[in-house]
Amino acid sequence: MSGTTTAPSAPARESVPRRRRTVAERHRPLWMLLPGGVLTVLVIVVPLLVAAYISLLDLDQYSIRQWLDAPFVALRNYTEALGGPDLLHAIGVSLGYSAIVTVATLPIGVAAALATQNRFRGRALVRSVFLVPYVLPAFVVGTVWRIILQPAGVANTALEHLGLPAGLWLNGPRSLAALVLVQIWTSWPLVYLLAVAALQSVDPAVHEAAALDGADWWTKLRRVVAPYLRGPVSLALVITFLHNINNFTLPFVLFGVPSPHHVEVLPVLTYVESFQNFRFGLSAAMAILSLVLVAIPLAIYLRAVRLDTGEERTP
């Protein structure tokens, strides 16, 4: 009788603590996310809500001191922004030049990564030099290129020596080409950096197997290397595209304000409406629209690339 009464009680006493530990371990990551969640709410969510509320007000230099009592105009700022030609032109310029820069940085970054993949004397120095345009502050890049592209600057002097026509690069139709050129110069090292990281993850045995099979360099690049590059390079292109759309410092320093009509990008237009025309409600509406514009390609990318959470799916 004693054996039959004590045998069921031992597993019962052990099962309760084991179940409690499982529940505690399951909820522990949520508590670890609490500091980051609070910081995200204070730094991102609260300012975003304030900006969304300001976009519904007729807020200008006369009502800024008592902005809570500013007239509520609902969606009038949005309709005015979308109905005018300035915002649509700025969106077109931002999307167009960002797409051109993103496409142009792909072959440059991948080619530079392939060129520095194998070991050679001075490879570390070459890799460091390749990253210089990316690590320089945008203010420094804009200031240096503004000097280079002056009418009597280095760019026009070099073109005259080559027998090519010089011109105005900081004003007029050539200003868009100047912005694209400078943005490509400062953006391609990101593609290069992620492509180098992807190439280093390729197993050397894969290269040896391809060499034994008699694959030439093009077949090896297309069949062996390209699958490793697809994910990191896609991420680099998305980051480059989103950064170019939101880029304010480089166009602002390179062309000044008011900027030429050909390079009036969305962030600069928002700045002009806010700090020169003092129409804070309209500029807040433009900022919200730019956020939506950025969120669309980001959502498409996150939808296409399913992030692995490390949890097994249960049927």
C-alpha positions in Angstrom: 0.0 0.0 0.0 2.8 2.4 0.8 4.4 1.8 -2.7 1.1 2.5 -4.4 0.4 5.7 -2.5 3.9 7.3 -2.9 4.5 6.5 -6.5 1.8 8.8 -8.0 2.7 11.7 -5.6 6.3 12.1 -6.7 5.6 12.9 -10.4 2.8 15.2 -9.3 5.1 17.3 -7.2 7.7 17.4 -10.0 5.3 18.4 -12.8 4.2 21.7 -11.2 7.6 23.4 -10.9 8.5 22.2 -14.4 5.3 23.7 -15.9 6.0 27.0 -14.1 9.5 27.2 -15.4 8.3 26.7 -18.9 5.8 29.6 -18.6 8.4 31.9 -17.1 10.9 31.1 -19.8 8.3 31.7 -22.5 7.5 35.2 -21.2 11.1 36.2 -20.4 11.9 37.6 -23.8 8.9 40.0 -23.6 10.3 41.5 -20.4 13.7 41.9 -22.1 12.1 43.9 -24.9 10.5 46.3 -22.5 13.4 48.9 -22.3 13.8 49.0 -26.1 10.0 49.2 -26.5 9.8 52.2 -24.1 12.6 53.9 -25.9 10.9 53.3 -29.3 7.7 54.8 -28.0 9.4 57.9 -26.6 11.7 58.5 -29.6 9.6 57.3 -32.6 5.9 56.8 -31.7 5.3 60.0 -29.7 6.9 62.4 -32.2 5.1 60.6 -35.0 1.8 61.1 -33.3 2.6 64.8 -32.6 3.5 65.3 -36.3 0.3 63.6 -37.4 -1.7 65.9 -35.1 0.2 69.0 -36.3 -0.6 68.0 -39.9 -4.3 68.5 -39.1 -3.8 72.1 -37.9 -3.4 75.4 -39.6 -0.2 76.0 -37.8 2.0 78.9 -38.9 4.3 81.6 -37.4 1.3 83.3 -35.8 -0.1 80.4 -33.9 3.1 78.5 -33.1 3.3 79.9 -29.6 -0.1 78.4 -28.8 -0.1 75.5 -31.2 -2.7 73.5 -29.2 -5.2 76.3 -30.0 -4.4 76.5 -33.7 -7.4 76.1 -36.1 -8.2 72.4 -36.9 -8.5 72.0 -40.6 -8.6 68.2 -40.8 -7.2 67.0 -44.2 -6.9 70.3 -45.9 -3.1 70.3 -45.6 -3.0 66.9 -47.3 -5.3 68.0 -50.1 -3.3 71.2 -50.6 -0.1 69.3 -50.7 -1.3 66.7 -53.2 -3.2 69.2 -55.3 -0.2 71.5 -55.9 2.5 70.8 -58.4 5.4 71.2 -56.0 4.9 68.1 -54.0 4.3 65.8 -57.0 7.4 67.2 -58.7 9.5 66.7 -55.6 8.2 63.1 -55.3 9.0 62.5 -58.9 12.5 63.9 -58.5 13.2 61.9 -55.3 11.9 58.6 -56.8 13.7 59.1 -60.1 17.1 60.0 -58.9 16.9 57.4 -56.1 16.1 54.7 -58.6 19.0 55.8 -60.9 21.5 55.8 -58.0 20.3 52.5 -56.7 20.6 50.8 -60.1 24.0 52.4 -60.8 25.5 51.3 -57.4 24.8 47.6 -58.0 27.4 46.8 -60.7 30.0 49.2 -59.1 29.7 47.6 -55.6 29.6 44.0 -56.8 32.6 44.6 -59.2 34.6 46.1 -56.4 33.8 43.2 -54.1 34.8 40.7 -56.7 38.0 42.6 -57.4 39.1 42.5 -53.8 37.9 39.0 -53.0 41.2 37.2 -53.6 44.3 37.9 -51.5 46.9 40.3 -52.9 49.5 42.7 -51.4 47.7 45.9 -50.2 44.2 44.4 -50.2 43.4 45.8 -46.7 44.5 49.3 -47.8 42.4 49.1 -51.0 39.3 47.9 -49.0 39.8 50.8 -46.6 40.0 53.3 -49.4 36.9 51.9 -51.0 34.9 52.7 -47.8 36.1 56.3 -47.5 33.1 57.8 -49.5 30.6 56.0 -47.2 32.1 56.9 -43.9 32.6 60.6 -44.7 29.8 62.8 -43.2 27.3 64.0 -45.8 28.1 67.6 -44.9 31.7 67.1 -45.8 30.9 65.3 -49.0 28.5 68.1 -50.1 31.0 70.8 -49.3 33.9 69.1 -51.2 31.8 68.4 -54.2 30.3 71.9 -54.2 33.9 73.2 -54.5 34.7 70.7 -57.3 31.6 71.6 -59.3 32.0 75.3 -59.2 32.1 77.1 -62.6 35.9 77.5 -62.2 36.3 74.3 -60.3 38.2 71.1 -60.9 35.4 69.4 -62.8 35.1 72.1 -65.5 38.8 72.5 -65.7 39.2 68.8 -66.4 36.5 68.8 -69.0 38.1 71.7 -70.8 41.5 69.8 -70.9 39.7 66.8 -72.4 38.0 69.0 -75.0 34.5 68.5 -73.6 32.1 71.3 -72.9 32.0 72.7 -69.4 28.9 74.3 -67.8 26.9 75.0 -64.7 26.6 71.9 -62.5 25.0 73.5 -59.4 22.2 75.2 -61.3 20.1 74.4 -64.4 19.5 71.1 -66.1 22.9 69.7 -65.2 22.2 69.9 -61.5 20.3 66.6 -61.5 23.3 64.9 -63.1 25.5 66.4 -60.5 23.3 65.1 -57.7 23.2 61.6 -59.2 26.9 61.6 -59.6 27.7 62.7 -56.1 25.1 60.3 -54.6 26.5 57.4 -56.5 30.0 58.3 -55.3 28.9 58.2 -51.7 26.4 55.2 -51.9 28.2 52.4 -53.7 30.5 51.4 -50.8 27.4 50.1 -48.9 26.7 47.6 -51.7 30.4 46.8 -51.8 30.5 46.2 -48.0 27.6 43.8 -48.0 28.8 42.0 -51.1 32.2 41.5 -49.5 30.5 40.0 -46.4 28.4 37.7 -48.7 31.5 36.5 -50.6 33.3 35.7 -47.4 30.5 33.3 -46.5 31.0 31.2 -49.6 32.5 27.8 -48.7 35.9 27.3 -50.3 34.8 23.7 -51.1 32.1 25.1 -53.4 34.8 27.0 -55.4 36.9 23.8 -55.6 34.0 21.7 -56.8 33.1 24.3 -59.5 36.8 24.3 -60.6 36.9 20.5 -60.8 33.7 20.5 -62.9 35.4 22.8 -65.4 33.2 25.9 -64.8 34.5 29.1 -66.3 34.4 32.4 -64.4 31.0 33.5 -65.8 29.3 30.2 -64.9 30.9 30.3 -61.4 29.7 33.8 -60.9 26.2 33.1 -62.0 25.7 29.6 -60.5 27.9 29.7 -57.4 28.5 33.3 -56.3 25.2 34.9 -57.3 23.0 32.9 -54.8 25.1 34.0 -51.9 25.0 37.6 -53.1 21.2 37.8 -53.6 20.1 38.4 -50.0 22.8 40.9 -48.8 22.9 42.8 -52.1 19.0 43.1 -52.1 19.2 44.5 -48.6 21.9 47.0 -49.6 19.8 48.2 -52.5 16.7 48.7 -50.4 18.7 50.6 -47.8 20.3 52.7 -50.5 16.9 53.5 -52.1 15.3 54.5 -48.8 18.3 56.6 -47.8 18.3 58.5 -51.1 14.6 59.3 -50.8 15.1 60.7 -47.3 18.5 62.3 -48.0 18.3 66.0 -47.0 21.9 67.0 -46.0 23.6 66.3 -49.3 21.2 68.3 -51.6 20.9 71.0 -49.0 24.7 71.5 -48.7 25.4 70.9 -52.4 22.8 73.3 -53.9 21.6 75.4 -51.0 18.1 76.7 -50.4 16.1 77.5 -52.5 17.5 74.6 -54.5 17.2 74.5 -58.4 13.9 73.2 -59.7 15.5 70.1 -61.2 16.8 68.9 -57.8 14.0 70.0 -55.5 13.7 66.7 -53.6 11.0 66.0 -51.1 13.0 66.6 -47.8 14.2 70.0 -49.1 10.7 71.0 -50.1 9.5 70.0 -46.6 12.3 72.1 -45.0 11.4 75.1 -47.2 7.7 74.9 -46.3 8.5 74.7 -42.6 11.5 77.0 -41.9 11.2 79.5 -44.8 7.4 79.7 -45.5 6.6 78.9 -41.8 3.7 76.7 -42.8 4.3 74.0 -40.2 1.0 72.2 -40.7 1.6 71.8 -44.4 5.2 70.7 -43.9 4.0 68.1 -41.3 1.6 66.8 -43.9 4.4 66.5 -46.4 6.5 64.7 -43.8 3.7 62.1 -43.2 3.3 61.6 -46.9 7.1 61.0 -47.3 6.8 58.5 -44.5 4.1 56.6 -46.4 6.3 56.8 -49.5 9.2 55.2 -47.7 7.0 52.6 -46.0 5.7 51.2 -49.3 9.0 49.7 -50.6 10.0 48.7 -47.1 6.8 46.7 -46.7 7.3 45.1 -50.1 10.8 44.1 -49.1 9.8 42.7 -45.7 7.0 40.8 -47.4 9.3 39.3 -50.0 12.0 38.4 -47.5 10.4 36.3 -44.7 12.5 36.8 -41.6 13.3 33.6 -39.7 12.1 33.8 -36.1 13.7 30.5 -35.1 10.3 29.0 -34.2 9.1 25.8 -35.9 5.7 26.1 -37.4 3.1 23.7 -36.0 0.4 22.3 -38.3 
